[in-house]
Amino acid sequence: SAPRCHVNQQLLTVRALKGDPVELSCTLSKDDVTGTWFKDGLKLTSMDGVIFEKKGLVHKLIINKLEDIHAGKYRFQGGDVKTEASIFVEDPPRVDKVLLKNLTSVPTVAKAGQKLQIKIPFEGRLPVRATWLKDRMELADDTRIRVDKTDTFTMLSIPSSDRKDCGDYKVRLKNDSGVLEINLKLVVIDKPQPPTGPIKIVESSANDITIQWKPPKDDGGKPVQRYIVERQQVGKNDWVTLGETPRSCTTFTTNKVEQDMIYYFRVRAVNAEGSSDALESDEVKAVGKASPAAPDPPEIVSASKDSITICWKAPQRSGSSRVVGYIVQKRKKGTVTWLPVNSVPIADKKLKVTGLKKGLQYEFRVAAVNAAGVGDASEPSQPVFARDSTKSLGQVQDLKVSSSDSTSVTLTWKRPEAKDGGDVKGYEVEMRSSNNANWTKCNSLPIETTTYTVKGLQANEKYFLRVRALNDSGPGEAAELEACIESTQPVVSPRLLIDDTVKNLLVIKAGNAIRVNIPFEGYPEPVVTWLKDGLPLSNRAAVSTKDGTTKLLIGAAEFTDTGTYTVSLQNALGKRQTFTFQVQITDIPQSPGPIHLEENVPNTVTVIWEPSPSEKWENNLYYTVLKCESQKGSWRVVGDLIYTNKFTFTKLIPGREYYFRVVAKNNLGVSDPSETVQPWRIKKQKVEFQVRPQKYRGINANQPPRILVPLKPHVVLTGSECRMSCAVGGQPRPKVTWYKDSRDLSNDPTYFCTNDFGVCSLVVFGVSKQDEGEYMIEATNELGRAFSKAFLTIKGVT
């Protein structure tokens, strides 16, 4: 007899996206077999978009564009052979590509106080769960923000936007086929905050007052353009505008004041959106209170037989008003009495003192004068003879650094040239650092030799040094040079010593400590900076740097510590190195929610469960489904690495009872299981199943509505999902209406209602305090009315 036909390659179950082409294919051992295709037990003769194809031993069922109607269990049967497989249609959430690009590439900008609505239409298999997050925290309805969700769109509404609404937002759309996350940025622009106070009084006199302030901490999202300064006299109501300053200037001087009067000042910042509220000063009195400080001792410029020329610098502090001039005094060396040189203050800082006696030695001092009076006098100048003895000395020759180390430098030089040398009495050496404008004398007595060692210098610092020859006419012209003090240790570029102990990704359990130790090298010692997501670390983080190691410690990790951390080294020469690593805060997942079983495809069971609360903070969470064929049997894994909240089990045997269990998993471990209470069973005789609806109708014909299972009170945490259910009977089939606090919910998109053969459910996604209240279900038909009530209580998350 001829060999029997058998299947060389079985049909394989397919999961594909809605709209994609799909193909089922099997291979037989003989090519003369004409097969028949079945879907869900019914013979397929023709179906929209479905093509049957046979090429030799291969039989194919081709679907050009997959739709929901194509989901089901398929069977190919030819002669005495058959093979089966299922097609599952995945329809994850989708958003228009143009809208998606506009939302993610360009920030959404709104003006403060303006009504803001961000509407995102979507497609995908229902139900689609839409969640809005700001700075990684889920948004819930409150007095300022409303999140609307329907079957076709989700919308964020802010009736009056505020600067605190600025930030990074994420919209997460999720159904049983997948997740879509949309990242967008919201910018709210406003007038600036007031300038930062307090207003400082820089100078106050009888003639003018100078005030100073700091820029506002928040410029409103637009740069500050200018500042407006106003003044109010105590006892009067009117504010007088004094003037404006550009944004780069935060000081203002006014001469519109009267002596001994008291004033208030206020300053406003202005940007393109308007003027800020005012920063006001305390009382300011227009009266001089402080005279100038003493200038430095005057220096000798030149001398003759009857005159000496001196010069000086302005004092470092001018007092409460500007300096208007100087008073110069003189005395003979060895006496205590100072005599005035000028009776009227001179504005210049140089003076030729005449009428001196030849051959006597004189000292000079200077005092500054402002509106408050004459300030303290300077220290005396170097004593100088009134004579024509010599010309002013010229520069010393060949000034150079003969040697140096990390703390000192030795200078050498030669006497001034003979024509400029005169009778040199000694030398003086002065120095200043690169960041200091004042010269400091290094020697207290004249130096008799032409070499000198300057000590006490800092390594890796730049210094300016100058030498002047001295004679009876005073110091000569200075010769100056620049010296860089180098460290004895060679410069080492900053480098982070990253080895296998330093990880690029740290997964830390919540509550445990975050410890990161990173060794480094570099000379001069580099500055170490730590950042999280580009910003300074929180106050909870402790950083210590010592002996070539920088350490980060966070005592008890929280979920907000998840992010990108950067440690950088930079030395004084501008060389820099950085290292970036990720920290993921996680924990053992919480249990999934209740399990619901459905038979969407004949002879299969779809296990649907509420998501674990850990999904909010765990990116790598997945689910495992287990089944048991009796209450005392062993549990076996039937589905693993499931990233949705749905799994379909196909290998059911009619007549057996099945229990299911779902656990959540991540890198740290496994949650406690969520289990079915009642077993799932497919009866062997389908006829018995088909007879039951007829029997039900016969018994319940012409019956008024009645509540078979009443509503039960619920207590739910904020942000969780609430499902309220009851069972309703009656014939004709009753119309079901849901109410909250006597308000009809039929047209409210916030609530999702179902009615499956009399089992009625109301689903509230992401409950908030506004959802608390009394709920009622009403069933009506032409024979009567029945209702059931229950109260929903919302508790905050602790």
TAURDA-V662736 format. One record per residue. RES is the residue in three letters. OMEGA is omega in whole degrees, -180 to 180 (NA if undefined). Layout:
res=RES omega=OMEGA
res=RES omega=OMEGA
This chain:
res=SER omega=-179
res=ALA omega=179
res=PRO omega=180
res=ARG omega=178
res=CYS omega=175
res=HIS omega=-177
res=VAL omega=176
res=ASN omega=-180
res=GLN omega=-176
res=GLN omega=169
res=LEU omega=179
res=LEU omega=178
res=THR omega=-175
res=VAL omega=169
res=ARG omega=-176
res=ALA omega=179
res=LEU omega=175
res=LYS omega=-179
res=GLY omega=179
res=ASP omega=172
res=PRO omega=-178
res=VAL omega=-180
res=GLU omega=169
res=LEU omega=-174
res=SER omega=173
res=CYS omega=-178
res=THR omega=178
res=LEU omega=-179
res=SER omega=-179
res=LYS omega=-175
res=ASP omega=-179
res=ASP omega=-179
res=VAL omega=174
res=THR omega=-173
res=GLY omega=178
res=THR omega=180
res=TRP omega=179
res=PHE omega=174
res=LYS omega=-179
res=ASP omega=176
res=GLY omega=-179
res=LEU omega=-179
res=LYS omega=178
res=LEU omega=175
res=THR omega=175
res=SER omega=-179
res=MET omega=-178
res=ASP omega=175
res=GLY omega=-178
res=VAL omega=-179
res=ILE omega=175
res=PHE omega=-175
res=GLU omega=176
res=LYS omega=176
res=LYS omega=-179
res=GLY omega=-178
res=LEU omega=-172
res=VAL omega=176
res=HIS omega=-176
res=LYS omega=168
res=LEU omega=-173
res=ILE omega=176
res=ILE omega=-176
res=ASN omega=-178
res=LYS omega=-174
res=LEU omega=177
res=GLU omega=-179
res=ASP omega=-177
res=ILE omega=-179
res=HIS omega=180
res=ALA omega=177
res=GLY omega=-179
res=LYS omega=-176
res=TYR omega=178
res=ARG omega=172
res=PHE omega=-177
res=GLN omega=178
res=GLY omega=-176
res=GLY omega=-179
res=ASP omega=177
res=VAL omega=176
res=LYS omega=177
res=THR omega=-174
res=GLU omega=174
res=ALA omega=-179
res=SER omega=172
res=ILE omega=176
res=PHE omega=-178
res=VAL omega=176
res=GLU omega=-178
res=ASP omega=-178
res=PRO omega=179
res=PRO omega=180
res=ARG omega=177
res=VAL omega=180
res=ASP omega=-174
res=LYS omega=-180
res=VAL omega=178
res=LEU omega=-179
res=LEU omega=180
res=LYS omega=180
res=ASN omega=-178
res=LEU omega=-172
res=THR omega=-175
res=SER omega=-176
res=VAL omega=178
res=PRO omega=173
res=THR omega=-174
res=VAL omega=177
res=ALA omega=176
res=LYS omega=180
res=ALA omega=-178
res=GLY omega=-178
res=GLN omega=175
res=LYS omega=-176
res=LEU omega=175
res=GLN omega=174
res=ILE omega=-176
res=LYS omega=-179
res=ILE omega=173
res=PRO omega=179
res=PHE omega=174
res=GLU omega=180
res=GLY omega=-178
res=ARG omega=179
res=LEU omega=-1
res=PRO omega=173
res=VAL omega=179
res=ARG omega=-178
res=ALA omega=180
res=THR omega=175
res=TRP omega=178
res=LEU omega=174
res=LYS omega=-177
res=ASP omega=175
res=ARG omega=178
res=MET omega=-177
res=GLU omega=178
res=LEU omega=175
res=ALA omega=179
res=ASP omega=172
res=ASP omega=-176
res=THR omega=-177
res=ARG omega=-171
res=ILE omega=176
res=ARG omega=177
res=VAL omega=179
res=ASP omega=180
res=LYS omega=174
res=THR omega=179
res=ASP omega=-175
res=THR omega=180
res=PHE omega=170
res=THR omega=-174
res=MET omega=173
res=LEU omega=-178
res=SER omega=174
res=ILE omega=-176
res=PRO omega=-180
res=SER omega=-174
res=SER omega=-175
res=ASP omega=-180
res=ARG omega=-179
res=LYS omega=176
res=ASP omega=177
res=CYS omega=176
res=GLY omega=179
res=ASP omega=-180
res=TYR omega=175
res=LYS omega=175
res=VAL omega=-179
res=ARG omega=177
res=LEU omega=-173
res=LYS omega=169
res=ASN omega=-175
res=ASP omega=179
res=SER omega=-180
res=GLY omega=-177
res=VAL omega=172
res=LEU omega=178
res=GLU omega=-179
res=ILE omega=178
res=ASN omega=179
res=LEU omega=-178
res=LYS omega=179
res=LEU omega=177
res=VAL omega=176
res=VAL omega=-180
res=ILE omega=-174
res=ASP omega=171
res=LYS omega=-175
res=PRO omega=166
res=GLN omega=177
res=PRO omega=173
res=PRO omega=-178
res=THR omega=-177
res=GLY omega=1
res=PRO omega=173
res=ILE omega=-180
res=LYS omega=176
res=ILE omega=-178
res=VAL omega=-178
res=GLU omega=179
res=SER omega=178
res=SER omega=179
res=ALA omega=-175
res=ASN omega=-178
res=ASP omega=179
res=ILE omega=176
res=THR omega=180
res=ILE omega=-179
res=GLN omega=179
res=TRP omega=178
res=LYS omega=179
res=PRO omega=178
res=PRO omega=178
res=LYS omega=179
res=ASP omega=-179
res=ASP omega=178
res=GLY omega=-179
res=GLY omega=176
res=LYS omega=-177
res=PRO omega=175
res=VAL omega=-179
res=GLN omega=-176
res=ARG omega=176
res=TYR omega=177
res=ILE omega=-178
res=VAL omega=180
res=GLU omega=-178
res=ARG omega=176
res=GLN omega=177
res=GLN omega=-179
res=VAL omega=-179
res=GLY omega=177
res=LYS omega=-177
res=ASN omega=-171
res=ASP omega=171
res=TRP omega=-178
res=VAL omega=177
res=THR omega=-179
res=LEU omega=-179
res=GLY omega=-179
res=GLU omega=172
res=THR omega=176
res=PRO omega=-174
res=ARG omega=-179
res=SER omega=-176
res=CYS omega=-180
res=THR omega=171
res=THR omega=-179
res=PHE omega=178
res=THR omega=177
res=THR omega=174
res=ASN omega=-180
res=LYS omega=180
res=VAL omega=178
res=GLU omega=-176
res=GLN omega=177
res=ASP omega=175
res=MET omega=-179
res=ILE omega=-175
res=TYR omega=165
res=TYR omega=174
res=PHE omega=173
res=ARG omega=-176
res=VAL omega=176
res=ARG omega=173
res=ALA omega=-177
res=VAL omega=169
res=ASN omega=-176
res=ALA omega=-178
res=GLU omega=178
res=GLY omega=-175
res=SER omega=180
res=SER omega=167
res=ASP omega=-172
res=ALA omega=168
res=LEU omega=-175
res=GLU omega=179
res=SER omega=167
res=ASP omega=179
res=GLU omega=178
res=VAL omega=-180
res=LYS omega=-178
res=ALA omega=179
res=VAL omega=179
res=GLY omega=-177
res=LYS omega=-174
res=ALA omega=175
res=SER omega=-176
res=PRO omega=174
res=ALA omega=-180
res=ALA omega=174
res=PRO omega=172
res=ASP omega=180
res=PRO omega=178
res=PRO omega=179
res=GLU omega=-180
res=ILE omega=178
res=VAL omega=180
res=SER omega=-180
res=ALA omega=174
res=SER omega=-176
res=LYS omega=-180
res=ASP omega=179
res=SER omega=175
res=ILE omega=178
res=THR omega=179
res=ILE omega=174
res=CYS omega=-178
res=TRP omega=179
res=LYS omega=178
res=ALA omega=178
res=PRO omega=-180
res=GLN omega=179
res=ARG omega=-177
res=SER omega=-178
res=GLY omega=-176
res=SER omega=176
res=SER omega=-175
res=ARG omega=178
res=VAL omega=-179
res=VAL omega=180
res=GLY omega=-175
res=TYR omega=173
res=ILE omega=-179
res=VAL omega=178
res=GLN omega=-180
res=LYS omega=172
res=ARG omega=174
res=LYS omega=-179
res=LYS omega=-179
res=GLY omega=177
res=THR omega=-178
res=VAL omega=-174
res=THR omega=176
res=TRP omega=-180
res=LEU omega=-180
res=PRO omega=174
res=VAL omega=179
res=ASN omega=179
res=SER omega=178
res=VAL omega=-179
res=PRO omega=176
res=ILE omega=-177
res=ALA omega=-177
res=ASP omega=179
res=LYS omega=177
res=LYS omega=-176
res=LEU omega=173
res=LYS omega=-178
res=VAL omega=-177
res=THR omega=178
res=GLY omega=-180
res=LEU omega=180
res=LYS omega=-178
res=LYS omega=175
res=GLY omega=178
res=LEU omega=180
res=GLN omega=-175
res=TYR omega=170
res=GLU omega=-177
res=PHE omega=172
res=ARG omega=-173
res=VAL omega=174
res=ALA omega=179
res=ALA omega=-178
res=VAL omega=171
res=ASN omega=-176
res=ALA omega=-179
res=ALA omega=180
res=GLY omega=-178
res=VAL omega=180
res=GLY omega=179
res=ASP omega=179
res=ALA omega=179
res=SER omega=170
res=GLU omega=-179
res=PRO omega=174
res=SER omega=171
res=GLN omega=178
res=PRO omega=-177
res=VAL omega=180
res=PHE omega=173
res=ALA omega=-180
res=ARG omega=180
res=ASP omega=-169
res=SER omega=-175
res=THR omega=171
res=LYS omega=174
res=SER omega=-176
res=LEU omega=175
res=GLY omega=-179
res=GLN omega=169
res=VAL omega=-175
res=GLN omega=172
res=ASP omega=176
res=LEU omega=-179
res=LYS omega=176
res=VAL omega=-180
res=SER omega=177
res=SER omega=179
res=SER omega=170
res=ASP omega=-173
res=SER omega=-178
res=THR omega=-176
res=SER omega=176
res=VAL omega=-180
res=THR omega=-179
res=LEU omega=170
res=THR omega=180
res=TRP omega=176
res=LYS omega=179
res=ARG omega=173
res=PRO omega=179
res=GLU omega=-174
res=ALA omega=-178
res=LYS omega=179
res=ASP omega=-170
res=GLY omega=-178
res=GLY omega=177
res=ASP omega=-180
res=VAL omega=180
res=LYS omega=-178
res=GLY omega=-178
res=TYR omega=172
res=GLU omega=-179
res=VAL omega=177
res=GLU omega=-179
res=MET omega=169
res=ARG omega=177
res=SER omega=-176
res=SER omega=-179
res=ASN omega=-179
res=ASN omega=-178
res=ALA omega=-176
res=ASN omega=178
res=TRP omega=178
res=THR omega=-180
res=LYS omega=-177
res=CYS omega=-178
res=ASN omega=179
res=SER omega=177
res=LEU omega=179
res=PRO omega=179
res=ILE omega=-175
res=GLU omega=180
res=THR omega=180
res=THR omega=173
res=THR omega=-179
res=TYR omega=178
res=THR omega=177
res=VAL omega=-175
res=LYS omega=176
res=GLY omega=-179
res=LEU omega=180
res=GLN omega=178
res=ALA omega=178
res=ASN omega=179
res=GLU omega=179
res=LYS omega=-179
res=TYR omega=171
res=PHE omega=-177
res=LEU omega=176
res=ARG omega=-178
res=VAL omega=177
res=ARG omega=174
res=ALA omega=-177
res=LEU omega=167
res=ASN omega=-176
res=ASP omega=179
res=SER omega=180
res=GLY omega=-179
res=PRO omega=176
res=GLY omega=180
res=GLU omega=-175
res=ALA omega=168
res=ALA omega=-170
res=GLU omega=173
res=LEU omega=-179
res=GLU omega=-180
res=ALA omega=176
res=CYS omega=-179
res=ILE omega=-178
res=GLU omega=178
res=SER omega=179
res=THR omega=180
res=GLN omega=-179
res=PRO omega=179
res=VAL omega=177
res=VAL omega=-180
res=SER omega=180
res=PRO omega=-179
res=ARG omega=175
res=LEU omega=-177
res=LEU omega=-177
res=ILE omega=176
res=ASP omega=-175
res=ASP omega=-180
res=THR omega=179
res=VAL omega=-174
res=LYS omega=175
res=ASN omega=179
res=LEU omega=176
res=LEU omega=175
res=VAL omega=-173
res=ILE omega=175
res=LYS omega=179
res=ALA omega=-179
res=GLY omega=176
res=ASN omega=-179
res=ALA omega=171
res=ILE omega=179
res=ARG omega=178
res=VAL omega=177
res=ASN omega=-178
res=ILE omega=176
res=PRO omega=179
res=PHE omega=175
res=GLU omega=178
res=GLY omega=174
res=TYR omega=-2
res=PRO omega=-173
res=GLU omega=-176
res=PRO omega=174
res=VAL omega=-178
res=VAL omega=179
res=THR omega=176
res=TRP omega=176
res=LEU omega=172
res=LYS omega=-177
res=ASP omega=177
res=GLY omega=-178
res=LEU omega=177
res=PRO omega=-179
res=LEU omega=178
res=SER omega=-180
res=ASN omega=180
res=ARG omega=-177
res=ALA omega=178
res=ALA omega=179
res=VAL omega=175
res=SER omega=-180
res=THR omega=-176
res=LYS omega=174
res=ASP omega=175
res=GLY omega=177
res=THR omega=174
res=THR omega=-173
res=LYS omega=174
res=LEU omega=179
res=LEU omega=170
res=ILE omega=-169
res=GLY omega=-178
res=ALA omega=-174
res=ALA omega=173
res=GLU omega=-177
res=PHE omega=179
res=THR omega=178
res=ASP omega=175
res=THR omega=178
res=GLY omega=-180
res=THR omega=-179
res=TYR omega=-180
res=THR omega=172
res=VAL omega=-177
res=SER omega=175
res=LEU omega=175
res=GLN omega=179
res=ASN omega=-175
res=ALA omega=180
res=LEU omega=177
res=GLY omega=180
res=LYS omega=-169
res=ARG omega=171
res=GLN omega=-179
res=THR omega=173
res=PHE omega=-177
res=THR omega=177
res=PHE omega=-178
res=GLN omega=173
res=VAL omega=178
res=GLN omega=177
res=ILE omega=-176
res=THR omega=179
res=ASP omega=175
res=ILE omega=-173
res=PRO omega=170
res=GLN omega=-176
res=SER omega=171
res=PRO omega=179
res=GLY omega=-178
res=PRO omega=-179
res=ILE omega=177
res=HIS omega=-177
res=LEU omega=180
res=GLU omega=174
res=GLU omega=180
res=ASN omega=178
res=VAL omega=-178
res=PRO omega=177
res=ASN omega=172
res=THR omega=175
res=VAL omega=177
res=THR omega=-180
res=VAL omega=-179
res=ILE omega=-179
res=TRP omega=175
res=GLU omega=-176
res=PRO omega=173
res=SER omega=176
res=PRO omega=-179
res=SER omega=178
res=GLU omega=-177
res=LYS omega=-176
res=TRP omega=-176
res=GLU omega=-179
res=ASN omega=-174
res=ASN omega=-179
res=LEU omega=175
res=TYR omega=-174
res=TYR omega=174
res=THR omega=180
res=VAL omega=178
res=LEU omega=178
res=LYS omega=179
res=CYS omega=-173
res=GLU omega=172
res=SER omega=-177
res=GLN omega=-177
res=LYS omega=-179
res=GLY omega=180
res=SER omega=180
res=TRP omega=180
res=ARG omega=179
res=VAL omega=177
res=VAL omega=178
res=GLY omega=-178
res=ASP omega=-180
res=LEU omega=-180
res=ILE omega=-176
res=TYR omega=174
res=THR omega=179
res=ASN omega=-175
res=LYS omega=177
res=PHE omega=180
res=THR omega=179
res=PHE omega=-171
res=THR omega=-172
res=LYS omega=179
res=LEU omega=176
res=ILE omega=-179
res=PRO omega=177
res=GLY omega=180
res=ARG omega=177
res=GLU omega=-177
res=TYR omega=170
res=TYR omega=-178
res=PHE omega=-179
res=ARG omega=179
res=VAL omega=175
res=VAL omega=175
res=ALA omega=-177
res=LYS omega=168
res=ASN omega=-175
res=ASN omega=-177
res=LEU omega=-178
res=GLY omega=-172
res=VAL omega=178
res=SER omega=168
res=ASP omega=-175
res=PRO omega=167
res=SER omega=-171
res=GLU omega=172
res=THR omega=180
res=VAL omega=180
res=GLN omega=180
res=PRO omega=175
res=TRP omega=-176
res=ARG omega=172
res=ILE omega=-177
res=LYS omega=-179
res=LYS omega=-177
res=GLN omega=178
res=LYS omega=-178
res=VAL omega=179
res=GLU omega=179
res=PHE omega=-178
res=GLN omega=-177
res=VAL omega=-172
res=ARG omega=179
res=PRO omega=179
res=GLN omega=179
res=LYS omega=179
res=TYR omega=-179
res=ARG omega=-179
res=GLY omega=-177
res=ILE omega=-172
res=ASN omega=-179
res=ALA omega=177
res=ASN omega=179
res=GLN omega=175
res=PRO omega=180
res=PRO omega=174
res=ARG omega=180
res=ILE omega=-179
res=LEU omega=176
res=VAL omega=-175
res=PRO omega=173
res=LEU omega=178
res=LYS omega=176
res=PRO omega=180
res=HIS omega=171
res=VAL omega=-170
res=VAL omega=176
res=LEU omega=177
res=THR omega=179
res=GLY omega=179
res=SER omega=178
res=GLU omega=-180
res=CYS omega=177
res=ARG omega=179
res=MET omega=-174
res=SER omega=171
res=CYS omega=179
res=ALA omega=-176
res=VAL omega=175
res=GLY omega=180
res=GLY omega=178
res=GLN omega=3
res=PRO omega=-176
res=ARG omega=-175
res=PRO omega=170
res=LYS omega=-175
res=VAL omega=177
res=THR omega=179
res=TRP omega=179
res=TYR omega=169
res=LYS omega=-178
res=ASP omega=178
res=SER omega=178
res=ARG omega=-179
res=ASP omega=-178
res=LEU omega=-172
res=SER omega=-175
res=ASN omega=-180
res=ASP omega=-177
res=PRO omega=-179
res=THR omega=-175
res=TYR omega=-178
res=PHE omega=-175
res=CYS omega=175
res=THR omega=176
res=ASN omega=-178
res=ASP omega=177
res=PHE omega=176
res=GLY omega=174
res=VAL omega=-172
res=CYS omega=-179
res=SER omega=173
res=LEU omega=-177
res=VAL omega=175
res=VAL omega=-179
res=PHE omega=175
res=GLY omega=-173
res=VAL omega=174
res=SER omega=-177
res=LYS omega=-179
res=GLN omega=-179
res=ASP omega=-179
res=GLU omega=179
res=GLY omega=-179
res=GLU omega=179
res=TYR omega=-180
res=MET omega=172
res=ILE omega=-179
res=GLU omega=177
res=ALA omega=-177
res=THR omega=165
res=ASN omega=-173
res=GLU omega=-178
res=LEU omega=180
res=GLY omega=-174
res=ARG omega=174
res=ALA omega=-180
res=PHE omega=176
res=SER omega=-178
res=LYS omega=175
res=ALA omega=-176
res=PHE omega=177
res=LEU omega=179
res=THR omega=-179
res=ILE omega=177
res=LYS omega=179
res=GLY omega=179
res=VAL omega=-179
res=THR omega=NA
